[in-house]
Amino acid sequence: MYIQDLKFSLWADFIERDYLDNEFKDLIQRGIINGATSNPAIFKNAILNSPAYKEQLKSLEGLSAKEKYEALAIHDIKKAASILQVLFNDGNDGYVSIEVDPFLCDDADATIEEGKRLFAEIDYKNVMIKVPATTAGYIAMEKLTSEGIPVNATLIFKKEQAISCARAFERGSKKHGSKVDTVISIFVSRIDRAIDEILRKKGLDEALGGIYNSANIYTTIQDMNIDGCRALFASTGVKGDSLPPYYYVEKLLAYNSVNTAPIDTILVYDRDGGKEKALPISNEVIKEYFDSLINAGIDFEAVLDKQIEDGLDSFKDSFNDILEAL
């Protein structure tokens, strides 16, 4: 754990082959990170911009674009899982996540099949299969956990999504017969980027919507008390210079939680960020904040629905860009 007393973990939201061989190992040895996450956007940037993949790509000629992508991604996830295994064996997380094809987000059977196949091919127990929080995704989450496969539920913006994920994990773990580690990934900063300009024009405080929304969901997950299931705060990088780079790590520091952040954010937080618990935030304070949004004419539920839609579209676009390039 990054902070043992809080059971708080800090994971790197980044995967790239040269990085895994160098800085990744250093960050683990220094106790700064104890896990990693990936998504189609991360792999897009790595595969399309790093020369580290050229040699392997030459050996994949004749394969389909998706087969090439999976070969590259599986290679990196295996490498990360191998490096992290020492932490996993010590009970100190050591997880790395890989996302299923985002175009399968509305097909439960296909998501289950792909999740099981990826987990088997990578063949490391410290791998989490990342599944978007859709109606089909909840079915897949239950099935995968019922077979003992750790799952990272992603693209959570609403409390109702988190509850559906947690219940799926609970049912799946009961069918499995023992605890299965799972995380519910709550997206944070995208919410503020969607509403801060409106708040600024009305003279209201900015950069709080993502915090209060995440705090509300965190409390819900904690209250459900499902063995092995934790809140994970994602999309915690800061755009621009108006906030400290570690703002969404410091302001969401909570017991029994994970924060996955960009490398630069992690390094600055480790050096300068506050290490005092920031959550939970009282229900009264949260309600007062959301009432202020209503008074400002902001339909927060509509904002969240739009973020869910845009998030899925973004992952699909990144995945499609990779396939077209390969």
C-alpha positions as CSV (number, residue, x, y, z in Angstrom):
1,M,0.0,0.0,0.0
2,Y,1.1,3.5,-0.7
3,I,-0.3,4.6,2.7
4,Q,-0.6,1.4,4.9
5,D,-2.7,2.9,7.7
6,L,-5.4,4.0,5.2
7,K,-5.1,0.9,3.0
8,F,-4.7,3.3,0.2
9,S,-3.1,2.3,-3.1
10,L,-1.6,4.4,-5.8
11,W,-1.6,2.8,-9.3
12,A,0.0,4.1,-12.5
13,D,-2.5,4.9,-15.2
14,F,0.0,4.1,-17.9
15,I,1.5,1.2,-19.9
16,E,4.3,1.4,-22.5
17,R,7.0,-1.1,-23.2
18,D,10.2,0.9,-22.5
19,Y,8.6,2.4,-19.4
20,L,7.9,-1.1,-18.0
21,D,11.5,-2.0,-18.4
22,N,12.8,1.1,-16.6
23,E,10.8,3.7,-14.6
24,F,8.0,1.3,-13.7
25,K,10.3,-1.0,-11.8
26,D,11.9,2.0,-10.1
27,L,8.5,3.3,-8.9
28,I,7.6,-0.1,-7.5
29,Q,10.9,-0.6,-5.7
30,R,10.6,2.9,-4.1
31,G,7.1,2.0,-2.9
32,I,5.4,4.8,-4.9
33,I,3.0,2.6,-6.9
34,N,1.6,-0.9,-6.3
35,G,-0.5,-1.4,-9.4
36,A,-1.2,-0.3,-12.9
37,T,-4.1,0.3,-15.3
38,S,-4.5,0.5,-19.0
39,N,-7.2,1.4,-21.5
40,P,-7.6,1.7,-25.3
41,A,-6.5,5.4,-25.2
42,I,-3.3,4.5,-23.3
43,F,-2.4,1.6,-25.7
44,K,-3.2,3.8,-28.6
45,N,-0.6,6.4,-27.5
46,A,1.9,3.7,-26.7
47,I,1.6,1.5,-29.8
48,L,1.3,4.3,-32.3
49,N,3.9,6.6,-30.9
50,S,6.6,4.4,-29.4
51,P,9.3,2.7,-31.5
52,A,9.4,-0.2,-28.9
53,Y,6.6,-2.0,-30.8
54,K,8.1,-2.1,-34.3
55,E,10.1,-5.3,-33.9
56,Q,7.2,-7.3,-32.6
57,L,4.9,-5.9,-35.2
58,K,7.2,-7.3,-38.0
59,S,6.6,-10.8,-36.6
60,L,2.8,-10.3,-36.7
61,E,2.4,-9.8,-40.4
62,G,-0.6,-11.7,-41.8
63,L,-2.7,-11.3,-38.7
64,S,-5.8,-9.2,-38.4
65,A,-5.6,-5.8,-36.9
66,K,-7.3,-6.9,-33.7
67,E,-5.0,-10.0,-33.4
68,K,-2.0,-7.7,-33.8
69,Y,-3.3,-5.3,-31.1
70,E,-4.0,-8.1,-28.7
71,A,-0.6,-9.6,-29.2
72,L,1.1,-6.3,-28.4
73,A,-1.2,-5.6,-25.5
74,I,-0.9,-9.0,-24.0
75,H,2.9,-8.9,-24.2
76,D,2.9,-5.6,-22.2
77,I,0.3,-6.8,-19.6
78,K,2.2,-10.0,-19.1
79,K,5.4,-8.0,-18.5
80,A,3.6,-5.7,-16.1
81,A,2.0,-8.6,-14.2
82,S,5.3,-10.4,-13.9
83,I,7.0,-7.3,-12.5
84,L,4.1,-6.7,-10.1
85,Q,3.8,-10.3,-9.0
86,V,6.1,-9.9,-6.0
87,L,3.6,-7.3,-4.6
88,F,0.6,-9.5,-5.4
89,N,2.3,-12.4,-3.5
90,D,2.8,-10.2,-0.5
91,G,-0.9,-9.1,-0.5
92,N,0.1,-5.6,-1.6
93,D,-2.2,-5.4,-4.7
94,G,0.1,-5.9,-7.6
95,Y,-2.7,-5.7,-10.1
96,V,-2.6,-4.6,-13.7
97,S,-5.8,-4.1,-15.8
98,I,-6.6,-4.8,-19.4
99,E,-9.9,-3.7,-21.0
100,V,-12.1,-5.8,-23.2
101,D,-12.9,-4.6,-26.7
102,P,-15.1,-1.5,-26.0
103,F,-17.2,-2.3,-29.1
104,L,-18.5,-5.3,-27.1
105,C,-20.0,-3.0,-24.4
106,D,-23.6,-4.0,-25.2
107,D,-22.9,-7.8,-25.7
108,A,-22.6,-9.7,-22.4
109,D,-21.8,-13.0,-24.0
110,A,-19.0,-11.6,-26.2
111,T,-17.6,-9.6,-23.3
112,I,-17.5,-12.7,-21.1
113,E,-15.9,-14.8,-23.8
114,E,-13.2,-12.2,-24.4
115,G,-12.6,-11.5,-20.7
116,K,-12.1,-15.2,-20.0
117,R,-9.8,-15.6,-23.1
118,L,-7.6,-12.6,-22.2
119,F,-7.3,-13.8,-18.6
120,A,-6.3,-17.3,-19.7
121,E,-3.8,-16.1,-22.4
122,I,-2.1,-13.6,-20.0
123,D,-2.1,-16.4,-17.4
124,Y,-1.3,-14.3,-14.3
125,K,-3.6,-14.2,-11.3
126,N,-2.8,-10.5,-10.7
127,V,-4.6,-9.3,-13.9
128,M,-7.9,-7.5,-13.7
129,I,-10.3,-7.6,-16.7
130,K,-11.7,-4.2,-17.2
131,V,-15.4,-4.1,-18.2
132,P,-17.5,-0.9,-18.9
133,A,-20.4,-0.4,-16.6
134,T,-23.3,-1.0,-19.0
135,T,-26.3,-3.3,-18.6
136,A,-24.4,-6.0,-20.5
137,G,-21.3,-5.2,-18.5
138,Y,-23.0,-6.0,-15.2
139,I,-23.9,-9.5,-16.5
140,A,-20.3,-10.0,-17.6
141,M,-18.9,-8.8,-14.2
142,E,-21.0,-11.3,-12.3
143,K,-20.0,-14.2,-14.6
144,L,-16.3,-13.3,-14.6
145,T,-16.1,-13.0,-10.8
146,S,-18.0,-16.2,-10.4
147,E,-15.1,-17.9,-12.2
148,G,-12.6,-16.2,-9.9
149,I,-11.4,-13.6,-12.4
150,P,-10.7,-10.2,-10.8
151,V,-12.6,-7.4,-12.5
152,N,-12.1,-3.6,-12.9
153,A,-15.5,-2.0,-13.5
154,T,-14.9,1.1,-15.5
155,L,-16.5,4.3,-16.7
156,I,-18.6,4.9,-13.5
157,F,-20.1,8.3,-13.2
158,K,-23.3,7.6,-11.3
159,K,-24.1,6.0,-8.0
160,E,-26.6,3.7,-9.6
161,Q,-23.8,2.3,-11.8
162,A,-21.6,1.7,-8.8
163,I,-24.5,-0.1,-7.0
164,S,-25.1,-2.4,-10.0
165,C,-21.4,-3.2,-10.2
166,A,-21.1,-4.0,-6.5
167,R,-24.1,-6.2,-6.6
168,A,-22.8,-8.1,-9.6
169,F,-19.5,-8.6,-7.8
170,E,-21.3,-9.8,-4.7
171,R,-23.4,-12.3,-6.6
172,G,-20.3,-13.5,-8.6
173,S,-18.1,-13.9,-5.5
174,K,-20.9,-15.9,-3.7
175,K,-21.1,-18.2,-6.7
176,H,-17.3,-18.6,-6.7
177,G,-17.3,-19.4,-3.1
178,S,-14.6,-17.1,-1.9
179,K,-13.4,-13.5,-2.2
180,V,-12.6,-12.1,-5.6
181,D,-10.8,-8.8,-5.8
182,T,-12.6,-6.1,-7.7
183,V,-12.5,-2.3,-8.1
184,I,-15.2,0.2,-9.2
185,S,-13.5,2.9,-11.2
186,I,-15.1,6.3,-10.6
187,F,-14.2,8.9,-13.2
188,V,-13.5,12.3,-11.7
189,S,-12.0,15.2,-13.6
190,R,-14.0,14.9,-16.8
191,I,-17.1,16.1,-14.8
192,D,-15.3,19.3,-13.8
193,R,-14.1,20.0,-17.3
194,A,-17.8,19.7,-18.4
195,I,-19.2,22.2,-15.9
196,D,-16.5,24.5,-14.7
197,E,-16.9,27.1,-17.4
198,I,-20.5,27.5,-16.5
199,L,-19.6,27.8,-12.8
200,R,-16.9,30.3,-13.5
201,K,-19.4,32.5,-15.4
202,K,-21.8,32.4,-12.4
203,G,-19.0,33.2,-9.9
204,L,-19.3,29.7,-8.2
205,D,-16.4,27.5,-7.0
206,E,-14.9,25.3,-9.7
207,A,-13.3,21.8,-9.6
208,L,-15.7,20.4,-7.0
209,G,-18.3,18.5,-9.0
210,G,-16.0,15.6,-9.7
211,I,-14.9,15.5,-6.0
212,Y,-18.4,15.6,-4.5
213,N,-19.8,13.1,-7.0
214,S,-16.9,10.7,-6.3
215,A,-17.2,11.2,-2.6
216,N,-20.9,10.3,-2.7
217,I,-20.2,7.1,-4.8
218,Y,-17.3,6.2,-2.5
219,T,-19.5,6.3,0.6
220,T,-22.1,4.1,-1.1
221,I,-19.5,1.5,-2.0
222,Q,-18.1,1.5,1.5
223,D,-21.5,1.2,3.1
224,M,-22.3,-1.9,0.9
225,N,-19.2,-3.5,2.5
226,I,-18.7,-6.2,-0.2
227,D,-15.6,-8.3,0.5
228,G,-12.7,-7.5,-1.9
229,C,-14.5,-4.6,-3.6
230,R,-13.0,-1.1,-3.5
231,A,-13.6,2.3,-5.0
232,L,-10.9,3.3,-7.5
233,F,-10.7,7.0,-8.5
234,A,-9.8,7.3,-12.2
235,S,-9.4,10.2,-14.6
236,T,-7.5,12.0,-11.9
237,G,-5.1,14.0,-14.1
238,V,-5.3,17.8,-14.2
239,K,-5.6,19.8,-17.4
240,G,-4.0,23.3,-17.3
241,D,-2.3,25.2,-14.5
242,S,-5.3,26.3,-12.4
243,L,-5.0,23.4,-10.0
244,P,-2.1,21.5,-8.4
245,P,-1.2,18.5,-10.5
246,Y,-2.1,16.2,-7.6
247,Y,-5.4,17.9,-6.8
248,Y,-7.6,14.8,-7.5
249,V,-5.3,12.5,-5.6
250,E,-5.1,14.7,-2.5
251,K,-8.8,15.6,-2.4
252,L,-9.9,12.0,-2.8
253,L,-7.5,10.3,-0.3
254,A,-9.7,7.7,1.4
255,Y,-9.6,4.6,3.5
256,N,-9.7,1.3,1.5
257,S,-9.4,3.0,-1.9
258,V,-7.3,3.2,-5.0
259,N,-6.3,6.2,-7.1
260,T,-4.9,5.5,-10.6
261,A,-3.1,8.6,-12.0
262,P,-0.7,9.6,-14.7
263,I,3.0,9.2,-13.9
264,D,3.7,12.9,-13.7
265,T,0.8,13.4,-11.3
266,I,2.1,10.6,-9.1
267,L,5.6,11.9,-8.9
268,V,4.4,15.4,-7.9
269,Y,1.9,14.0,-5.4
270,D,4.6,11.8,-3.8
271,R,6.8,14.9,-3.4
272,D,4.3,17.7,-2.5
273,G,0.8,16.3,-2.0
274,G,-1.0,16.1,1.3
275,K,-1.3,12.6,2.9
276,E,-4.2,13.2,5.2
277,K,-7.5,11.4,4.7
278,A,-10.0,13.6,2.8
279,L,-13.0,11.3,2.6
280,P,-15.7,10.7,3.6
281,I,-17.5,14.0,3.0
282,S,-20.8,14.4,4.9
283,N,-24.1,13.8,3.1
284,E,-25.2,17.3,4.2
285,V,-22.2,19.0,2.6
286,I,-22.7,16.9,-0.6
287,K,-26.4,17.7,-0.8
288,E,-25.7,21.4,-0.3
289,Y,-23.3,21.4,-3.2
290,F,-25.6,19.6,-5.6
291,D,-28.4,22.0,-4.5
292,S,-26.1,24.9,-5.6
293,L,-25.8,23.3,-9.0
294,I,-29.5,23.1,-9.4
295,N,-29.8,26.7,-8.4
296,A,-27.2,27.5,-11.0
297,G,-29.3,25.9,-13.6
298,I,-27.1,22.8,-14.1
299,D,-28.8,19.5,-14.8
300,F,-26.1,17.3,-13.2
301,E,-27.8,14.0,-14.1
302,A,-27.7,15.1,-17.7
303,V,-24.1,16.0,-17.4
304,L,-23.3,12.5,-16.0
305,D,-25.3,10.7,-18.7
306,K,-23.4,12.7,-21.4
307,Q,-20.0,11.7,-19.7
308,I,-21.0,8.0,-19.8
309,E,-21.8,8.3,-23.5
310,D,-18.7,10.3,-24.3
311,G,-16.5,8.0,-22.3
312,L,-17.6,4.9,-24.2
313,D,-17.3,6.8,-27.6
314,S,-13.8,7.9,-26.6
315,F,-12.6,4.3,-25.9
316,K,-14.2,3.1,-29.1
317,D,-12.5,5.9,-31.1
318,S,-9.1,5.1,-29.6
319,F,-9.6,1.4,-30.2
320,N,-10.6,2.0,-33.8
321,D,-7.6,4.3,-34.4
322,I,-5.3,1.4,-33.3
323,L,-7.0,-1.1,-35.5
324,E,-6.9,1.3,-38.5
325,A,-3.2,2.0,-37.9
326,L,-2.3,-1.7,-37.6
